[in-house]
Amino acid sequence: MDFNVKKLASDAGVFFTRAVQFTEEKLGQAEKTELDAHFENLLARADCTKNWTEKIFRQTEVLLQPNPSARIEEFLFEKLDRKVPSRTTNGELLGQYMLDAAKDFGPGTPYGSTLIKVGECQRRLGGGEREFMQTSAINFLTPLRNFLDGDWRTISKERRLLENRRLDLDACKARLKKAKLAEAKAAAEHELRVAQTEFDRQAEVTRLLLEGISSTHVNHLRCLHEFVEAQAIYYNQCHQYMMDLQKELGSSDGDVYPNAFTVNPAPSSSASPSTAATLPVVPIAGAVSTSSPEADTLKIEEVQPPATGTRKAKVLYDYDAADTSEMSLLADELITVYTVPGMDPDWLVGERGNQKGKVPVTYLELLS
């Protein structure tokens, strides 16, 4: 019991001495031992690393899981060392709703069959998102969290010890200056040597930890590359899923909208020129000679497009025609495009020389 009381009194005395030294330094009444420039640079780099790592970590969490309630729940599960429950992504949920709706509307109907196609695509998109979230959490978020919760806490603890050793050292220096008697000077010099040794030892430990920040940067650089790779794979999957879906929907437009590109045979002579000029294109037997080269890719009535409605367009990607009402495209070529009344807004009529056919808008860059 006596030992504990003495230790408590000693600790209180040390705390008081440090508080006095710190206060006098702030008031400019006491000298402060300064660290060398290299050490100060290490401290500044460590603080910068911690601050930006924390910001990047928090924002990446928001990117991967925008729902704050879900983030809190996942945090609690991790703290309790319990497995985080697998969540259904918004894309997967939307896809399931579409598939369920298709059952009620009738999978054989145009709307129902399209809902099935889009719903399956949304489920694939949602699955890719979940895989991306899991991969990024393991390869990117976890190393950042380990640094903040592990290495940085150790560095902070050692820095606090170093600051206490510095305060003790400077307090000993102040006592030595105030000592008048030889015996007091000798005791003060002994305390100063001990304080200097402890300070130098702690400074070396802290310096080694701070220099380890370079290894942290190398590790985070590798993790950053893995995060970018996972993101690239995810977005490439999304792009491919959507391109496949658009092509699938585009090839079925003729079935879903059977009148979109068909009309009765050529208008009678009593029809006005403006009416004839704006009628939709139509595949008519005999309208295009089967011996002509374009007969396999185009069976559209030769009608003149509106003079004011034509535009030039640059083809962005290769496109293979799905049926005879469409026109195949080659990347970087220039074609003339226009629309006709009642036409699906996702499609235009394209012209290349004597060839005509439907072309998807998403494959084009319209030029002024």
Buried (B, 14 or more C-beta within 10 A) or exposed (E): EEEEEEEEEEEEEBEEBBEBBBEBBEEEEBEBBEBEEEBEEBBEBBEEBBEEBBEBBEEBBEEBBEEEEEBEBBEEEEEEEEEBEEBEBBBBBBBBEBBEBBEEBEEEEBEBBBBBBBBBBBBBBBBBBBBBBBBBBEBBBEBBBEBBEEBBEEBEEBBEBBBBBBBBBBBBBBBBEEBEEEEEBEBBBEBBEEBBEBBEEBBEEBBEBBEBBEEBEEBBEEBBEBBEEBBEBBEEBBEEBBEEBBBBBBEBBBEBBEEBBBBEEBBEEEEEEEEBBBBBBBBBEEEBEEEEEBEEBBBBBEBEBEEEEBBEBBBEEEBEBBBBBBBBBEEEEEBBBBBBEEBBEEBBBBBBEEBBBBBBBBBBEEEE
